[in-house]
Amino acid sequence: MSETLFSSSYQPDPRSALDVLAFVLTPVEAFASVDDPDEREAVAELLGAAKEEALKRWFSLRNESVAN
């Protein structure tokens, strides 16, 4: 069982290019144990999908604001 070392109430803004870029560029090691290759692989798979979705949402929101 692991212990929470850090917790934050920070919520990234999906309209902020900086917030989205920071998330997309954050390495897998920030979210998974370096010592557990199975965990890293699982987290990488989940993060890949989440990062793609973050980019899609940002582009969508950006296009909406440009259109208005």
Residue pairs with C-beta under 8 A, 6 or more apart in sequence:
12 19
12 20
12 22
12 23
13 19
14 20
14 54
14 57
14 58
14 61
15 58
15 61
15 62
15 65
17 58
17 62
20 54
20 55
20 57
20 58
23 50
23 51
23 54
24 51
24 54
24 55
28 40
28 43
28 44
28 47
29 40
31 43
31 47
32 39
32 40
32 42
32 43
32 44
33 39
33 40
34 40
